[in-house]
Amino acid sequence: MDFKWTPEQEAMKKDFDDFFEEAMKGKPAAWVGGLEDMFSEEGFPFTKMVCSKLADKGWLVGHYPKEYGGSGWSILEQLIRAEAAGYHHAPTGDIFGIGMCGPTLIVVGTEEQKKEHLPPICRGERYWCQGWSEPNAGSDLAALTTRAVRDGDDYIINGQKTWNSGAHIADWAFMLARTDPETKRSRGISYFLVDMKSPGITVVPLISMDGSHLYNETYYDDVRVPARNMVGEENQGWAVTRMTMNFERSGVGGFAGNMADIKELVQFCKETKWNGKTLAENPLIRSRLAQLAIETEAGRALAYRIAWLQETGGMEAIATTAWMASSGKVYGSELSQRVAAIAEQIFGLYGQLIKGSKWAPFSGKYIAAHQMSMGGNIAAGTSEIQRNMIAWTGLGLPRTI
Ligand SMILES: Cc1cc2nc3c(=O)[nH]c(=O)nc-3n(C[C@H](O)[C@H](O)[C@H](O)COP(=O)(O)OP(=O)(O)OC[C@H]3O[C@@H](n4cnc5c(N)ncnc54)[C@H](O)[C@@H]3O)c2cc1C
């Protein structure tokens, strides 16, 4: 692939960097930048404000077709924007609507569904959550038991979903329910768009170990959903689900965020002395930071390659590069854990101090990032499941389960 940007793309990159640098001056205290911050009580108004400014410029959802409110950007232009946002740890907008549900609707939604949902996503006005996992259906998602029963022009949904990131702020959910109880596993599942204000929906917070509120359980008690809100055919929702999964995994923003963190840590080590010498002179610290820089560049190259293959190969490439996206997801989520862990090692005992302590380095940003990063290799398919996918579809090894 050609790693060099065109002069127009270089100019875009500079515009995005300038925008995010300015926008992040108003960030809430101890902002780390993950979903935990974006959807927190304090962070959500900031997220909405930044995203609405991005939308005004046509930069929030550049890659959607213009007829639905996008700017018609190429995948590579979207990557430049994502990388700039990641570098500044800026709000990236509604990853569930912009990154998952919207692209799925563009490919398989009805014209009515596209017109109803895509423009508000592009304007940053409608936030989405993903209602897939259940207490007994995570990796084994096809085991889900939430039921949808046809009743006239509607379906009536009953069941429990869990780990729904951002369900407490979401306007809509894309969710899965079983429409044919006789058929087991992936057959008999349908894909619905549900207004979160529908009567019968109860959202219960699941508080994380750092005290933040991102996750939720969602209970559906006789929730009436119009049949026109089904995406794809009845009982054929698994194919739509697979498509959304392929859109779910990318990751260039994460690598860019790591680069910014490493730069910040290098500066800290140059300025901080221990036993009369700067930390930057300590061979162990130098070696660890250098190793992180190598790994981050390798991850970035992988993300660029995936975007470039998708750009040149279209929709077909999105399916065939899925195993590479799995590689990027495993690598990126585990690397983020290493960056946060090494930062805490550099800080020594101070690294254990959390937000609110005046002695916490970088206001406790890295310990918060470390705690958040633990979920990164579980969310959107665990590292074990991603490795299975890489083995089957990337390496052609036999499927064993
Ligand atoms: C931070 C975070 C955010 C999330 N956000 C959402 C969300 O917004 N919406 C939503 O619907 N869900 C969400 N989830 C749920 C997530 O998709 C599931 O947690 C994930 O799929 C794993 O399912 P599980 O928790 O039931 O674990 P299990 O599936 O029970 O897995 C337990 C362990 O067994 C391993 N394992 C299971 N099967 C296999 C296998 N076949 N081969 C090898 N190892 C295996 C797993 O890797 C894991 O280590 C989120 C989870 C996290 C942590």
The ligand as a Gaussian input file, in Angstrom:
#p B3LYP/6-31G(d) Opt

LIG

0 1
 C      -16.359000      -3.537000      28.102000
 C      -17.493000      -4.363000      27.574000
 C      -18.466000      -3.756000      26.786000
 C      -19.507000      -4.529000      26.263000
 N      -20.510000      -3.892000      25.541000
 C      -21.538000      -4.624000      25.065000
 C      -22.625000      -3.985000      24.397000
 O      -22.657000      -2.762000      24.269000
 N      -23.640000      -4.743000      23.931000
 C      -23.662000      -6.101000      24.061000
 O      -24.600000      -6.724000      23.586000
 N      -22.652000      -6.749000      24.712000
 C      -21.607000      -6.041000      25.217000
 N      -20.580000      -6.670000      25.900000
 C      -20.653000      -8.104000      26.102000
 C      -19.582000      -8.871000      25.325000
 O      -19.906000      -8.963000      23.964000
 C      -19.460000     -10.248000      25.985000
 O      -19.017000     -10.042000      27.312000
 C      -18.462000     -11.130000      25.253000
 O      -18.977000     -11.522000      24.009000
 C      -18.109000     -12.373000      26.075000
 O      -19.256000     -13.032000      26.525000
 P      -19.432000     -13.462000      28.056000
 O      -19.148000     -12.265000      28.896000
 O      -20.763000     -14.110000      28.183000
 O      -18.281000     -14.504000      28.333000
 P      -18.283000     -16.036000      27.911000
 O      -18.766000     -16.167000      26.517000
 O      -19.002000     -16.792000      28.957000
 O      -16.751000     -16.378000      27.924000
 C      -16.032000     -16.673000      29.137000
 C      -14.609000     -17.055000      28.759000
 O      -14.605000     -18.244000      27.957000
 C      -13.921000     -18.015000      26.732000
 N      -14.589000     -18.728000      25.631000
 C      -15.919000     -18.804000      25.416000
 N      -16.153000     -19.526000      24.296000
 C      -14.944000     -19.900000      23.806000
 C      -14.523000     -20.641000      22.670000
 N      -15.397000     -21.141000      21.801000
 N      -13.195000     -20.817000      22.460000
 C      -12.277000     -20.311000      23.335000
 N      -12.613000     -19.595000      24.443000
 C      -13.932000     -19.394000      24.666000
 C      -14.005000     -16.515000      26.502000
 O      -12.974000     -16.057000      25.650000
 C      -13.904000     -15.985000      27.913000
 O      -12.550000     -15.903000      28.301000
 C      -19.551000      -5.917000      26.476000
 C      -18.563000      -6.523000      27.275000
 C      -17.553000      -5.744000      27.834000
 C      -16.536000      -6.410000      28.721000

